[in-house]
Amino acid sequence: VAAREGFGGPDAPMATDLYLSILLRWPALYPRGQSGWYDLAKFPALLALAKAVEARPSMTACSMAEGLGSTPLSNPSLPTPPEGSAL
């Protein structure tokens, strides 16, 4: 994502970038069976933001801890938390 007003870009994400990227996960998954309308690929800047955020070490660690898979934002799947996690 090229740096522009309101967005910090992949090297310096702002809190809003991080929050927005997390919000992109929900319409891809919920409500179950009714998310076929959602295609993040139609929004290249948002897809790039999602990929940049999910590549950050902090997001990788979070994704592993929560069982979110390797593409939790750009191509999300339902969580599969590790054994012992609360559901």
Beta strands, then each sheet from edge to edge (+ up, - down):
end
